[in-house]
Amino acid sequence: MRSPKLAALELRRFGRGKLPRAALVALLLLPLLYGALYLWSFWDPYGRLDKIPVALVNDDKGATAAGKKITAGDDITEGLYDSDTFQWHEVSADQAEQGVEDGRYYLSLTLPENLSARIASSAGKGGDAPETGALQVRTNDANNYIVGQISRTVFAEVRSAASTNASRSFLDKIFISFSDIHDATQKAASGADDLKSGIGRAKKGSKDLADGLKDAKKGSGDLASGLKKLDKGAGDLETGSRQVADGTQALADKVDGAADQVLPFLKGNKKQIGDAARLVADSAKGVRQNLDDLVTLAPAARKGAHAASDILAAVYERRCEKAPLEDPACPDLKKARTAAANVATVSDDLNTLIKDEHGNLDLMDSHLKTLQTQSQALAERAPTLDKDVENAVAQIDKLNKGAGQVATGAEKLHTGLGTAKTGSTELDAGVGTLKTGANDLSGGMFQLADGSGKLAGGLHDGVRKIPDYDKKDRDQRTEVMADPVRLASQSLHKAPNYGTGFAPYFIPLSLWVGAMVAYMLIQPLNRRALAVGASSWRVALAGWLPVAALGLLQVAALMSVLHWGLGLRMLHAVGTVGFLCLVTACFAALVQWLNARFGAAGRILVLALLMLQLTSAGGTYPVQTSPGFFNAIHPYLPMSYVVEALRRLISGGGLGPVWQACAVLAAFTVGALALTALTARRKQVWTLDRLHPELSL
């Protein structure tokens, strides 16, 4: 009898009565219940986090920064209520602690009373140190470990959002400060431009002042030199006139005292009298020449003094009285103007003196001329003086009086010129000092003008470099700097939910359990085939085909419920179903061999092999995270390849692992059937162990 017919007879056995039929139905539905129920319970746990009760404690008291009220606790609370994460219960701190302890709440989130104050500290002034706000999370792994893990991810996002909002407020203040600094610098630059312009005008004025003082110095020098000459001439005039006066006085005294004795004397001293007369004539001539120089130089000296005074007065008026900004040299200019005015006054006095005494000078000159003429005449007439004694006495008295007047006038003139000379010397020294100061001022003004130009240029450069952000720019930059690094997450072939991600793990698990239970009801080796002495391969196939057929029905039932019941979406639906048919055939062959070869102990080995495959297949965490033992056995177990292939068939990706898994499963299937055939050959020989097995299940 052929193997398919033997398989059909084996299955037909389940149609004899209600209990076998129920067993067959249960056998078909067991993988469905096992796989579908597991996936249903894990299908989308993250989508139902809003059913998890969580305690929320908002102790934040708010704060004020820059005149603005900050309520970080209320803002975060409102955001949490608007989110889809957890079922929030706002309670007190004691209620939250007790609720987490007794399991009423899975965890608690506490917003401390100083949360807003700490956030506001980032805008503090002076010695205020900025502080970070702390969100306090309390979990209890005794309630549920996974919820604690989920909460860490959720609250990390809450903390990030709160930090970003706080950073936005802080950075917005910084950008506003940039704009304020820009405006202030712009005003400073405008002021520097005005300063530069004023200093430029002051620089020109200081140069004009230096040039004017240079001319004034030359004029004051000429005035001092002229007055020095006048003073010397007046001194000579005073000395000469005093000598003349003394001489005429002595002469008059002698003439008057010895008038009666003159004639005899004259007769004996004619020559001496002539010489004395000639001396007097020469002296009178010298005095007359000095009087002419004094009259000529006095008006010129007055004119030079007034010219210097006028120049300094004009410079002072232009620089200090009419200028918009007071020149720093104004005090020195005022002193120079006053000194020049004093010199001009002295020169006026001298000129007035000369004018007032001009008649006397003329008279003096006339007297001197007369004296000169008379002395010359006396000298000429000395030989005949004895005849003119009487006339000479009268003339000598008259001469003596005129000489005294000339001496007195010369003394006054010398005194006035001495004062004028001293004043002109002081004026010349003062103008010289002013000239030096004006030169220094002019040089300093050039440096100041250069510095003010650099200051204005630097401030304008600063204005161009300091950013001035409007509200739109501030918002954009605040958004970027508050959250400068964002995770551009891109998932290739993303699973839509948790159940889809775990389907490649639970589907082969349910099919293995289906094959395992099937061989609890169906003999791994067909007894009829063994009894008639059929070939070992026919015996193996006769025991494998019924379970493989049931496996196909299990695949159909399981995938129908997963697809139309739970909503499992498969990128390669036909390929997935076809591949699972190969999987169930492979699992049936492996379970058959273990049961056929090891008998009752084989069932324990089937369960042990299932455990090894579940722990090393990498169905939940990557196998690399498991201990080394599981990494070592991972490549040698069929479920490792099944899980990887189903991920590609359901979610997408390259199909290389699928073809590799097909080859591996085909090899396992053929190998298991070969081992089962070998076992069937051994089973055709009855032994004492078969008649009395050591273990029976």
Buried (B, 14 or more C-beta within 10 A) or exposed (E): EEBBEBBBBBBEBBEEEEEBEEBBEEBBBBBBBBBBEBBBEBBBBEEEBEEBBBBBBBBBEBBEBEEEEBBBBBBBBEEBEEBEBBEBBEBEBEBBBBBBEEEBBBBBBBBBEBBBBBBBBBBEEEEEEEBEBEBBBBBBEEBBEEBBEBBEEBBEEBBEBBBEBBBBBBBBBBBBEBBEBBEEBBEBBBEBBEBBEBBBBBBEBBBBBBBBBBBBBBBBBBBBBBBBBBBBBBBBBBBBBBBBBBBBBEBBEBBEEEEEEBBEBBEEBBEEBBEBBBBBBEBBBBBBEBBEBBBEBBBBBBBBBBBBBBBBBEBBEBBBEEBEEEBEBBEBBEBBBBBBBBBBBBBBBBBEBBEEBEEBBEBBBEBBEBBBEBBBBBBEBBEEBBEBBEEBBEBBBBBBBBBBBBBBBBBBBBBBBBBBBBBBBBBBEBBBBBBEBBBEBBEBBBEBBEEBBEBBBBBBEBBEEBEBBEEEEBBEBBBEBBBEEEEEEEEEEEBEBBBBBBBBBBBBBBBBBBBBBBBEBBBBBBEBBBEEEBBBBBBBBBBBBBBBBBBBBBBBBBBEBBBEEBEBEBEBBEBBBBBBBBBBBBBBBBBBBBBBBBBEBBBEBBBEBBEBBBBBBBBBEEBEEBEEEBBEBBEEBBBBBBBBBBBBBBBBBEBEBBEEBBEBBEEBBEBBBBBBBBBBBEBBEEEEEEEEEEEEE
